[in-house]
Amino acid sequence: MTGYRDPYARLVLAAMPGEAKVGLTLGFVRTFAVPEIAAVLHATGRMTGRPADRAKATGAAMFTLIGLGPHSPEGRAVVAGLRSVHDRPGITPDLMLYVLACFTVCPLAFVDAHGPRPSTPEERTAALAFHRELADALDLPEPPGADLAGVAAWMRAWEADRFAPSAEGRELWRATRGLLAARLPAPLAPLGPALAAALLDAPLRSALGVRGPAAALRAPLALALRVRTRRRPAV
């Protein structure tokens, strides 16, 4: 696993790409619970009309930034695209900092919960450095939080104040829940999008109008994730 610029990039792109993709998708879904963000995403029509294309583009952009850095030639092109997409009324620096936090915190949280090993201090330090580097490239204020735990704590407090139900958020969830389910272990595929609700926490389910998953769905999900983890070496 050489060729990556730091421990965070190696973790996301080489050691645990499957877990990182699920976590990144969960981070994206998390933004649907903020009505202002949901309204912007819904208005473009891409998330409801072509959710797979939108998710693929978001993932490719983030993995380019993580692997090569925001200040590489490829990273600068992605940053320019992000600036253009987000240069519209209603998208404030505060909202962008929240989205950036989701894309940094959620992949590592899923790795820690379901990967073959938890993230290391070096990986978390590198993730925080990337988080701040990308915020700087986007001309955002310095992100809150002295460490990754501090960023996560800021996220939780921000969500407690800003999460709320919206018609746009519910529609975005219905359009994308199948993508989240598709990233789970193959044996769970027959359960389809209904299983995706098992990955959402209570505040997110409440904001998106998602019923709590039945124990009959939570149990096979937990088992399948454990089995997949045990079959892979800890890298």
C-alpha positions in Angstrom: 0.0 0.0 0.0 2.5 2.6 -1.2 1.9 5.7 -3.2 -0.7 7.4 -1.0 0.1 10.7 0.5 -0.6 10.0 4.2 -2.1 7.4 6.6 -5.7 8.6 6.1 -5.4 8.2 2.3 -4.0 4.7 2.7 -6.8 3.8 5.1 -9.6 5.1 2.9 -8.3 4.0 -0.5 -6.4 0.8 0.2 -6.9 -0.7 3.6 -10.7 -0.3 4.0 -12.2 1.1 0.9 -15.5 -0.8 1.3 -16.1 0.6 4.8 -15.0 4.0 3.7 -17.5 4.1 0.9 -20.4 3.1 3.2 -19.3 5.7 5.7 -19.0 8.4 3.0 -22.5 7.5 1.7 -23.8 7.7 5.3 -22.2 11.1 5.6 -23.9 12.3 2.4 -27.3 11.0 3.6 -26.8 12.8 6.9 -26.9 16.1 5.1 -30.5 15.4 3.9 -31.7 16.0 7.5 -30.8 19.7 7.3 -33.7 21.4 5.4 -31.5 24.1 3.8 -29.1 21.5 2.4 -31.9 19.2 1.4 -33.6 22.0 -0.5 -30.5 22.8 -2.5 -29.8 19.1 -3.4 -33.4 18.5 -4.3 -33.6 21.6 -6.5 -30.8 20.3 -8.8 -32.9 17.2 -9.7 -29.8 15.0 -9.9 -30.2 13.2 -6.6 -33.8 12.2 -7.3 -33.4 11.7 -11.1 -30.0 10.1 -11.3 -28.9 9.2 -7.7 -26.3 6.7 -8.8 -24.5 9.2 -11.0 -24.6 11.9 -8.3 -23.3 9.5 -5.7 -20.5 8.3 -8.0 -19.4 11.8 -8.8 -19.4 12.8 -5.1 -17.3 9.7 -4.3 -14.9 10.2 -7.1 -14.4 13.9 -6.1 -13.7 13.0 -2.4 -11.4 10.1 -3.2 -9.4 12.4 -5.6 -9.1 15.0 -2.9 -8.1 12.4 -0.2 -5.6 10.6 -2.4 -3.9 13.5 -4.1 -4.7 16.5 -1.9 -6.7 19.6 -2.6 -3.6 21.5 -3.8 -2.6 18.9 -6.4 -3.5 19.7 -10.1 -6.3 17.2 -9.9 -7.4 18.4 -6.5 -7.5 22.0 -7.6 -9.8 21.0 -10.5 -12.2 19.3 -8.0 -12.0 22.3 -5.7 -12.9 24.7 -8.5 -15.9 22.5 -9.4 -17.0 22.5 -5.7 -16.8 26.3 -5.6 -18.9 26.5 -8.8 -21.5 24.1 -7.6 -21.8 25.8 -4.2 -21.7 29.4 -5.3 -25.4 30.0 -4.9 -27.8 31.8 -2.5 -28.4 30.0 0.7 -25.2 28.0 0.8 -23.3 29.5 3.8 -19.8 28.7 5.1 -21.5 27.2 8.1 -23.4 24.7 6.0 -20.3 23.8 3.9 -18.3 23.2 7.1 -21.0 20.8 8.3 -21.0 18.9 5.0 -17.2 18.7 5.1 -17.4 17.4 8.7 -19.8 14.7 7.6 -17.5 13.5 4.8 -14.6 13.3 7.3 -16.1 12.0 10.5 -18.6 9.4 9.1 -16.2 7.2 7.1 -13.9 6.9 10.1 -16.9 6.2 12.4 -18.0 3.3 10.2 -14.4 2.0 10.0 -14.2 2.1 13.8 -17.5 0.3 14.2 -17.3 -2.3 11.5 -13.8 -2.5 10.0 -11.3 -5.3 10.8 -9.6 -2.8 13.1 -10.2 0.7 14.4 -8.5 3.7 12.9 -5.1 4.6 14.4 -4.1 7.9 16.1 -2.0 8.6 13.0 -4.9 8.0 10.6 -7.2 10.2 12.7 -4.5 13.0 12.8 -4.1 12.8 9.1 -7.9 12.9 8.6 -8.1 16.1 10.6 -5.2 17.6 8.6 -7.1 16.8 5.4 -10.3 18.2 6.9 -8.5 21.5 7.6 -6.6 21.5 4.3 -9.8 21.2 2.3 -11.6 23.9 4.3 -8.7 26.2 3.6 -8.7 25.4 -0.1 -12.4 26.3 -0.2 -11.8 29.5 1.7 -13.9 28.4 4.6 -13.3 29.5 8.2 -11.1 27.3 10.3 -13.1 24.2 11.1 -14.1 23.8 14.8 -12.6 21.1 16.9 -9.0 20.6 18.2 -9.1 16.9 17.1 -11.4 14.6 15.2 -13.4 13.9 18.4 -13.9 17.7 18.7 -15.2 17.8 15.1 -17.6 15.0 15.8 -18.8 16.8 19.0 -19.4 20.0 17.0 -21.4 18.0 14.4 -23.6 16.5 17.1 -24.3 19.9 18.7 -24.9 21.5 15.2 -27.3 18.6 14.3 -29.3 19.0 17.5 -30.0 22.6 16.5 -30.5 22.1 12.7 -31.9 18.6 12.0 -35.6 18.9 11.1 -38.1 17.0 8.9 -38.6 18.3 5.3 -40.4 17.0 2.3 -37.2 17.4 0.3 -35.1 15.4 2.8 -37.6 12.5 2.8 -37.6 12.4 -1.0 -33.8 12.4 -1.2 -33.7 9.5 1.2 -36.2 7.5 -0.8 -34.1 8.1 -3.9 -30.8 7.1 -2.4 -31.6 4.4 0.2 -31.0 1.7 -2.5 -27.5 3.0 -3.1 -26.7 2.7 0.6 -28.1 -0.9 0.7 -26.0 -1.8 -2.4 -22.8 -1.0 -0.5 -23.5 -3.7 2.1 -22.3 -7.3 2.0 -23.7 -9.2 -1.0 -25.7 -11.8 1.1 -27.9 -8.9 2.3 -28.8 -7.7 -1.1 -32.2 -9.5 -1.2 -33.3 -7.4 1.8 -33.0 -4.3 -0.4 -33.4 -0.7 0.7 -35.4 -1.6 3.8 -32.1 -2.7 5.4 -30.5 0.7 4.9 -32.6 2.1 7.7 -30.6 -0.1 10.2 -27.6 2.1 9.5 -29.3 5.4 10.5 -29.2 6.6 14.0 -32.4 7.8 15.8 -32.0 11.6 15.1 -31.4 10.9 11.4 -34.3 8.5 11.1 -36.6 11.1 12.8 -35.6 13.9 10.5 -36.0 11.7 7.4 -39.3 10.1 8.5 -37.8 6.6 8.5 -39.3 4.0 10.7 -37.0 2.2 13.1 -35.6 -1.1 11.6 -37.1 -4.3 13.0 -34.8 -6.5 15.1 -35.2 -9.1 12.3 -33.3 -6.7 10.0 -30.7 -5.4 12.5 -29.6 -8.9 13.4 -28.5 -10.1 10.0 -26.9 -6.8 9.2 -24.7 -6.9 12.4 -23.8 -10.6 11.7 -22.9 -10.0 8.0 -20.7 -7.1 8.9 -18.9 -9.1 11.6 -18.4 -12.1 9.2 -17.0 -9.8 6.5 -14.6 -8.2 9.0 -13.3 -11.6 10.4 -12.6 -12.9 6.9 -10.3 -10.0 6.1 -6.9 -9.3 7.6 -6.3 -6.2 9.6 -4.2 -4.0 7.4 
